[in-house]
Amino acid sequence: FLGLVVLALVFGVTSVIPIGGADMPVVISLLNSYSGLAACAAGFVVNNNILIVAGALVGASGIILTQIMCKAMNRSLANVLFSGFGSAAAAKGSGASVQGEIKPATAEEVYYILEGAGTVAFVPGYGLAVAQAQHVVRELGELLEKNGTEVCYAIHPVAGRMPGHMNVLLAEANVSYDQLVEMDDINPRMDSIDVCVVIGANDVVNPAALDDESSPIYGMPIIETHRARTVIVLKRSMKPGFAGIENALFYNNNTRMYFGDAKASIQALVAEFKDAAS
């Protein structure tokens, strides 16, 4: 028994070590499916039908979810597991080409940008989930709509930890489903968007996926926020995302970095709008 435990530990570690950070959500889904298959096998051993059925359901759903995420990243499962995607050497090579200057913005400056916008697209990412900012984002969206602004929420298929993560968070905050726009629908309209507000998203908006063949995320479909007239990025710091590479979007001339906790930062914007209305 101990031999099997050690063998399983070695197999798990050696399977995960070569996989880059950007692929971790895919690996998590795959490991979830493994746990379901293990439970199913245990059900056969102990002759427990409930365990067999539950394990089979978890295993099958995990595999399906893994395939969905791979398709959204324009890559195969074999490529994720065996290509060494996101290695440190590749990350350093890609980050070295990023040029430009960071342009920080205050809450007041961001307020004036949003106040004058005709169309605003929110692009949520994992940082939104960490900060639990979905409710204040909805409140800011409602204030913008009262100001005559057209508001939508652009959703990347693999933003967050798994497909649908952002949809669930925004639904929890009672954001209208009609305002949620998929990546393939928002990208053709991006040139007409006045302001894109990126909330805690990184790799899924990195232009390197489109134009830098040396980048480890090259070929991955992204939300092309860099084409909007103005981009506001809410981020705690300049740390890279899962892929471990610099994001050229942050250095663009049309980008303003609004540093801080996403929830507190948006609450400051909500306060600015309410003060202006009073």
NORZI-V835620 format. One record per backbone hydrogen bond with DSSP energy under -0.5 kcal/mol. NH is the residue of the N-H (numbers start at 1). CO is the residue of the C=O. E is the energy in kcal/mol with one decimal. If there is no record, write none. Layout:
nh=NH co=CO e=E
nh=NH co=CO e=E
This chain:
nh=5 co=1 e=-2.2
nh=6 co=2 e=-2.5
nh=7 co=3 e=-2.4
nh=8 co=4 e=-2.7
nh=9 co=5 e=-2.3
nh=10 co=6 e=-2.6
nh=11 co=7 e=-2.5
nh=12 co=8 e=-2.5
nh=13 co=9 e=-2.5
nh=14 co=10 e=-2.6
nh=15 co=11 e=-1.5
nh=16 co=12 e=-1.5
nh=17 co=13 e=-2.5
nh=18 co=14 e=-0.5
nh=19 co=16 e=-1.7
nh=20 co=85 e=-0.8
nh=23 co=20 e=-1.3
nh=24 co=21 e=-1.6
nh=26 co=23 e=-0.7
nh=27 co=23 e=-2.1
nh=28 co=24 e=-2.9
nh=29 co=25 e=-1.9
nh=30 co=26 e=-2.2
nh=31 co=27 e=-3.0
nh=32 co=28 e=-2.1
nh=33 co=29 e=-1.8
nh=34 co=30 e=-2.0
nh=35 co=31 e=-2.2
nh=36 co=32 e=-1.7
nh=37 co=33 e=-2.3
nh=38 co=34 e=-2.5
nh=39 co=35 e=-2.2
nh=40 co=36 e=-2.3
nh=41 co=37 e=-2.5
nh=42 co=38 e=-2.4
nh=43 co=39 e=-2.0
nh=44 co=40 e=-1.6
nh=45 co=41 e=-1.8
nh=46 co=42 e=-2.4
nh=47 co=43 e=-0.7
nh=48 co=43 e=-2.6
nh=49 co=47 e=-0.6
nh=52 co=48 e=-1.9
nh=53 co=49 e=-2.6
nh=54 co=50 e=-2.8
nh=55 co=51 e=-2.4
nh=56 co=52 e=-2.2
nh=57 co=53 e=-2.3
nh=58 co=54 e=-2.4
nh=59 co=55 e=-2.6
nh=60 co=56 e=-2.6
nh=61 co=57 e=-2.6
nh=62 co=58 e=-2.3
nh=63 co=59 e=-1.9
nh=64 co=60 e=-2.4
nh=65 co=61 e=-2.6
nh=66 co=62 e=-2.2
nh=67 co=63 e=-2.3
nh=68 co=64 e=-2.2
nh=69 co=65 e=-2.2
nh=70 co=66 e=-2.3
nh=71 co=67 e=-2.3
nh=72 co=68 e=-2.1
nh=73 co=69 e=-1.4
nh=74 co=71 e=-1.2
nh=75 co=70 e=-2.5
nh=80 co=76 e=-1.8
nh=81 co=77 e=-2.3
nh=82 co=78 e=-2.3
nh=83 co=79 e=-1.5
nh=87 co=84 e=-1.0
nh=91 co=87 e=-2.3
nh=92 co=88 e=-2.4
nh=93 co=89 e=-2.1
nh=94 co=90 e=-2.1
nh=95 co=91 e=-2.4
nh=96 co=92 e=-1.4
nh=97 co=94 e=-1.2
nh=98 co=95 e=-1.3
nh=101 co=251 e=-0.7
nh=104 co=102 e=-0.6
nh=105 co=257 e=-2.4
nh=110 co=106 e=-2.4
nh=111 co=107 e=-2.3
nh=112 co=108 e=-2.0
nh=113 co=109 e=-1.7
nh=114 co=110 e=-2.6
nh=115 co=111 e=-3.0
nh=116 co=112 e=-1.2
nh=117 co=114 e=-1.4
nh=120 co=150 e=-2.9
nh=121 co=195 e=-2.5
nh=122 co=120 e=-0.5
nh=122 co=152 e=-2.7
nh=123 co=197 e=-3.2
nh=124 co=122 e=-0.6
nh=125 co=199 e=-2.1
nh=127 co=200 e=-1.9
nh=128 co=125 e=-1.4
nh=128 co=199 e=-0.7
nh=129 co=125 e=-0.9
nh=130 co=126 e=-2.3
nh=131 co=127 e=-2.1
nh=132 co=128 e=-0.8
nh=133 co=128 e=-1.9
nh=137 co=133 e=-2.0
nh=138 co=134 e=-1.9
nh=139 co=135 e=-2.0
nh=140 co=136 e=-2.4
nh=141 co=137 e=-2.5
nh=142 co=138 e=-2.3
nh=143 co=139 e=-2.0
nh=144 co=140 e=-2.3
nh=145 co=141 e=-2.1
nh=146 co=142 e=-2.0
nh=147 co=143 e=-1.1
nh=148 co=145 e=-1.7
nh=149 co=144 e=-2.5
nh=150 co=118 e=-2.8
nh=151 co=149 e=-0.5
nh=152 co=120 e=-1.9
nh=153 co=179 e=-2.9
nh=154 co=122 e=-2.7
nh=155 co=153 e=-0.5
nh=155 co=181 e=-2.9
nh=156 co=154 e=-0.5
nh=159 co=156 e=-1.5
nh=165 co=162 e=-2.0
nh=166 co=159 e=-0.5
nh=168 co=164 e=-2.4
nh=169 co=165 e=-2.0
nh=170 co=166 e=-2.6
nh=171 co=167 e=-2.2
nh=172 co=168 e=-2.2
nh=173 co=169 e=-1.2
nh=174 co=171 e=-1.7
nh=175 co=170 e=-2.6
nh=179 co=176 e=-1.7
nh=180 co=177 e=-1.4
nh=181 co=153 e=-3.2
nh=183 co=155 e=-1.0
nh=185 co=182 e=-1.0
nh=186 co=182 e=-2.1
nh=187 co=183 e=-2.1
nh=189 co=186 e=-1.0
nh=190 co=186 e=-0.6
nh=190 co=187 e=-1.2
nh=192 co=189 e=-1.8
nh=193 co=190 e=-1.5
nh=195 co=119 e=-1.9
nh=196 co=230 e=-2.5
nh=197 co=121 e=-2.8
nh=197 co=195 e=-0.5
nh=198 co=196 e=-0.7
nh=198 co=232 e=-3.0
nh=199 co=123 e=-2.4
nh=199 co=197 e=-0.6
nh=200 co=198 e=-0.8
nh=200 co=234 e=-1.9
nh=205 co=202 e=-1.8
nh=206 co=203 e=-1.3
nh=207 co=205 e=-0.6
nh=209 co=206 e=-1.8
nh=210 co=207 e=-2.1
nh=211 co=207 e=-1.7
nh=212 co=208 e=-1.8
nh=213 co=211 e=-0.6
nh=215 co=212 e=-1.8
nh=218 co=215 e=-1.6
nh=219 co=209 e=-2.8
nh=220 co=217 e=-2.2
nh=223 co=204 e=-2.5
nh=224 co=222 e=-0.7
nh=225 co=223 e=-2.4
nh=227 co=224 e=-1.6
nh=228 co=225 e=-2.0
nh=229 co=193 e=-2.3
nh=230 co=194 e=-1.1
nh=231 co=254 e=-2.9
nh=232 co=196 e=-3.4
nh=233 co=231 e=-0.6
nh=233 co=256 e=-2.6
nh=234 co=198 e=-3.4
nh=234 co=232 e=-0.6
nh=235 co=233 e=-0.6
nh=235 co=258 e=-1.2
nh=241 co=245 e=-0.6
nh=244 co=241 e=-1.5
nh=248 co=246 e=-0.6
nh=250 co=247 e=-1.2
nh=251 co=248 e=-1.4
nh=252 co=249 e=-1.3
nh=255 co=252 e=-1.4
nh=256 co=231 e=-2.9
nh=257 co=103 e=-2.3
nh=258 co=233 e=-3.1
nh=258 co=256 e=-0.6
nh=259 co=257 e=-0.8
nh=260 co=235 e=-1.7
nh=265 co=261 e=-2.8
nh=266 co=262 e=-2.4
nh=267 co=263 e=-2.3
nh=268 co=264 e=-1.8
nh=269 co=265 e=-1.4
nh=270 co=266 e=-2.7
nh=271 co=267 e=-2.3
nh=272 co=268 e=-1.8
nh=273 co=269 e=-2.2
nh=274 co=270 e=-2.4
nh=275 co=271 e=-2.6
nh=276 co=272 e=-2.0
nh=277 co=273 e=-1.6
nh=278 co=274 e=-1.3
